[in-house]
């Protein structure tokens, strides 16, 4: 073969390779700007879009995520799964991930410890029975430990509040589901009607189920996962009843009617139980705050008369 033809072929192949190599290694920012320009009228660069975001989204959240990734390697797998389940039960507050939550715990513990040390040093306070600087350090460490575990208490409160919201919203949602199904709608359409009618934690869970069904997940599997994920006993029982009715071929409208009446009955029983506990819960505040005041008002004048008589009537 002619060496000139071989050289031309080699140069042509090298040119094609470099061309496609340049396309593959094109800056991602330019590609993103081109795609975003198709959906907006104003000419805004990617850097300007990033600068328009809050400081927490641009710096704090990525920094916490990187710190959480580093700390995750030193946390047990069971602990990570537990935190992930709690975040799911709480409805992902503030879009927190496991990495972000672990980072928040560490940062909050360090900040409260340092601030506690500065405040206690300024106030000249120390841990009991440990005087001097060592006692101040111990007291700051105790405060730091409290700050480290505070996010766990906050997350537990979020979980309990969300579960209570779901438990209270369930009877009304079941009533609407029952009416919609009896009117001729399918179960998925009835769920959609509930999500449009109510805006609460239960409707968010139903929306997630509908999205999973649209993506191809079996409806019974999505419902069962929701019942286990939320952690509300009443909702889990309702989901299991739906699954059994679907498997046995029982009419879903009848099951919904029975479950709706059952939810109403359980809510009435829970209200009666809380009303019965009210008197016991009121006893301790009355003993601490009300009864001492009553004793002072009733026994105060008699005590003054007794003291006056023992003093011989002298003023």
C-alpha positions in Angstrom: 0.0 0.0 0.0 1.1 3.6 -0.7 2.5 5.2 2.4 0.8 8.4 1.5 -2.6 6.8 1.6 -1.8 5.2 4.9 -0.8 8.6 6.3 -3.9 10.3 5.0 -6.1 7.5 6.5 -4.3 7.7 9.8 -4.8 11.5 9.9 -8.5 11.2 9.0 -9.0 8.6 11.7 -7.2 10.8 14.2 -9.3 13.8 13.2 -12.5 11.8 13.7 -11.3 10.5 17.1 -10.3 14.0 18.3 -13.6 15.4 17.1 -15.7 12.9 19.1 -13.2 13.1 22.0 -13.8 16.9 22.1 -17.6 16.3 22.1 -17.3 13.8 24.9 -15.1 16.1 27.0 -17.1 19.3 26.4 -17.7 21.3 29.6 -20.8 20.1 31.4 -21.7 23.7 32.3 -22.0 24.6 28.6 -24.3 21.6 28.0 -26.4 22.5 30.9 -26.6 26.2 29.9 -27.7 25.1 26.4 -30.5 22.9 27.8 -31.7 25.5 30.3 -31.8 28.1 27.6 -34.5 26.1 25.9 -36.8 26.5 28.9 -36.3 30.1 29.8 -36.5 33.4 28.1 -33.9 35.4 30.0 -30.2 34.9 29.4 -28.8 33.7 32.7 -25.6 31.8 33.1 -25.3 28.7 35.3 -23.1 30.6 37.8 -25.8 33.2 38.2 -28.4 30.5 38.8 -26.1 29.0 41.5 -25.5 32.4 43.1 -29.3 32.9 43.3 -29.6 29.9 45.6 -29.5 30.3 49.4 -26.1 30.1 51.1 -27.3 27.0 52.9 -27.9 25.1 49.6 -24.7 26.3 48.1 -22.3 25.7 50.9 -23.7 24.4 54.2 -25.7 21.4 52.9 -22.9 20.1 50.6 -20.3 20.5 53.4 -22.6 18.6 55.8 -23.1 15.9 53.2 -19.3 15.4 52.8 -18.8 15.4 56.5 -21.6 12.8 56.9 -20.0 10.6 54.2 -16.8 10.6 56.2 -18.6 9.8 59.4 -20.8 7.1 57.9 -17.7 4.9 57.4 -17.3 4.9 61.2 -20.9 4.3 62.1 -22.4 0.8 62.2 -24.7 -0.4 59.5 -27.6 -1.0 61.9 -27.3 2.6 63.2 -27.5 4.0 59.6 -30.6 1.9 58.8 -32.2 3.0 62.1 -31.6 6.7 61.3 -32.9 6.2 57.7 -36.1 4.6 59.0 -36.7 7.4 61.5 -36.2 10.1 58.8 -38.7 8.3 56.6 -41.2 8.1 59.5 -40.7 11.8 60.1 -41.4 12.6 56.4 -37.8 13.7 55.6 -37.9 17.0 57.5 -35.8 19.8 55.8 -34.9 17.2 53.2 -32.4 15.7 55.6 -30.4 12.6 54.6 -28.5 10.2 56.9 -25.2 11.9 56.1 -26.7 15.3 56.8 -28.3 14.2 60.1 -25.1 12.6 61.4 -23.2 15.8 60.5 -25.8 18.0 62.2 -25.4 15.9 65.4 -21.7 16.3 65.4 -21.6 20.0 64.6 -24.3 20.8 67.1 -22.5 18.8 69.8 -19.2 20.7 69.2 -20.9 24.1 69.0 -22.9 23.7 72.2 -19.8 22.3 74.0 -17.6 25.3 72.9 -20.3 27.8 73.7 -21.0 26.2 77.0 -17.3 26.3 77.9 -17.1 30.0 77.1 -20.2 30.9 79.0 -19.2 28.8 82.1 -15.8 30.3 82.0 -17.2 33.8 81.9 -19.7 33.0 84.7 -17.0 31.2 86.7 -19.1 28.0 86.9 -17.8 24.5 87.2 -19.1 21.0 87.7 -20.1 20.1 91.4 -17.2 18.6 93.4 -14.7 19.4 90.6 -13.5 23.0 91.1 -11.4 25.0 88.7 -10.8 24.7 85.0 -11.4 20.9 85.1 -14.9 21.3 86.4 -15.7 23.9 83.7 -14.5 21.5 81.0 -16.5 18.6 82.5 -19.6 20.9 82.6 -19.0 22.0 79.0 -18.6 18.3 77.9 -22.0 17.5 79.5 -23.6 20.3 77.7 -22.0 19.2 74.4 -23.3 15.6 74.9 -26.8 17.1 75.4 -26.4 19.1 72.2 -25.2 15.9 70.4 -28.3 14.0 71.3 -30.8 16.9 70.9 -31.4 16.1 67.2 -32.4 12.6 68.2 -35.1 14.0 70.5 -36.2 16.5 67.8 -36.5 13.7 65.2 -38.4 11.5 67.7 -40.9 14.4 68.2 -41.2 14.8 64.5 -42.0 11.1 64.1 -44.6 11.1 66.9 -46.3 14.3 65.5 -46.5 12.9 62.0 -47.9 9.6 63.2 -50.5 11.5 65.2 -51.4 13.5 62.2 -51.8 10.4 60.1 -53.9 8.7 62.8 -56.2 11.7 63.1 -56.6 12.1 59.3 -57.3 8.4 58.6 -61.0 8.2 59.4 -61.9 11.2 57.2 -59.8 9.8 54.4 -61.5 6.4 54.7 -64.9 8.1 54.5 -64.0 9.9 51.3 -62.5 6.7 49.9 -65.7 4.7 50.7 -67.9 7.4 49.1 -65.7 7.6 46.0 -65.6 3.8 45.5 -69.3 3.4 46.1 -69.9 6.2 43.5 -68.1 4.1 40.9 -64.5 5.3 41.0 -61.6 2.9 41.0 -59.4 2.6 44.0 -56.5 4.5 42.4 -58.9 7.3 41.3 -60.3 7.4 44.9 -56.8 7.8 46.3 -56.2 10.6 43.9 -59.4 12.3 45.1 -58.2 12.0 48.7 -54.8 13.6 47.8 -56.6 16.5 46.1 -59.0 17.0 49.0 -56.6 16.9 51.9 -53.1 18.3 52.4 -51.6 16.4 55.3 -49.1 13.6 56.0 -51.5 10.9 55.0 -52.2 12.5 51.6 -48.4 12.7 51.0 -48.1 9.0 51.7 -51.0 8.3 49.3 -49.3 10.5 46.7 -46.1 8.5 47.0 -48.0 5.3 46.5 -49.7 6.6 43.4 -46.4 7.7 42.0 -44.9 4.3 42.6 -47.9 2.6 40.9 -47.5 4.9 37.9 -43.8 3.8 37.7 -44.9 0.2 37.4 -44.8 -1.1 41.0 -47.6 -3.4 42.0 -50.3 -1.5 43.9 -50.5 -4.0 46.8 -46.8 -4.0 47.2 -46.7 -0.2 47.3 -49.5 -0.1 49.9 -47.9 -2.7 52.0 -44.6 -0.8 52.0 -46.5 2.4 53.0 -48.1 0.6 55.9 -44.8 -0.7 57.2 -43.0 2.6 56.6 -45.4 4.9 58.4 -45.5 2.8 61.6 -49.2 3.6 62.5 -51.0 0.5 63.6 -54.4 1.6 62.4 -53.1 2.3 58.9 -51.2 -1.0 58.8 -54.4 -2.9 59.7 -56.3 -1.1 57.0 -53.7 -1.9 54.4 -53.6 -5.6 55.4 -57.4 -5.7 55.1 -57.2 -4.2 51.6 -54.6 -6.8 50.6 -56.7 -9.7 51.9 -59.8 -8.4 50.2 -57.8 -8.1 46.9 -56.5 -11.6 47.2 -59.8 -13.2 48.2 -61.9 -11.2 45.7 -64.1 -9.5 48.2 -65.7 -6.2 47.2 -63.4 -3.3 48.1 -66.3 -1.0 48.9 -67.6 -3.3 51.6 -64.1 -3.5 53.1 -63.8 0.2 53.1 -67.1 0.7 54.8 -66.2 -1.7 57.6 -62.7 -0.2 58.0 -64.2 3.3 58.2 -66.6 2.3 60.9 -63.8 0.5 62.8 -61.6 3.6 62.6 -64.3 5.8 64.0 -64.9 3.3 66.8 -61.1 3.2 67.7 -60.9 7.0 67.6 -63.8 7.2 70.0 -62.2 4.7 72.3 -58.9 6.5 72.3 -60.7 9.8 73.2 -62.5 8.1 76.1 -59.2 6.6 77.3 -57.5 10.0 77.2 -60.4 11.6 79.0 -60.1 8.9 81.7 -56.4 9.7 82.1 -57.0 13.4 82.4 -57.9 13.4 86.1 -54.7 11.4 86.9 -52.5 13.7 84.8 -54.0 16.8 86.5 -53.3 15.4 90.0 -49.5 16.2 90.0 -49.8 19.8 88.8 -52.5 20.4 91.4 -50.3 18.9 94.1 -47.3 21.0 93.1 -48.9 24.4 92.2 -52.5 24.7 93.4 -52.7 22.9 96.7 -49.7 24.8 98.3 -51.4 28.1 97.4 -54.7 27.0 98.9 -52.9 25.9 102.1 -51.1 29.3 102.3 -54.4 31.1 101.9 -56.3 29.0 104.4 -53.6 28.3 107.0 -51.8 31.6 106.7 -54.1 33.7 109.0 -54.4 30.9 111.5 -50.6 30.5 111.6 -50.2 34.3 112.2 -52.7 34.1 115.1 -50.8 31.2 116.6 -47.5 33.0 116.3 -49.0 36.2 117.7 -50.3 34.3 120.8 -47.0 32.6 121.5 -45.3 35.9 121.3 -47.5 37.2 124.1 -49.5 39.6 122.0 -46.4 41.8 121.5 -46.0 43.6 118.2 
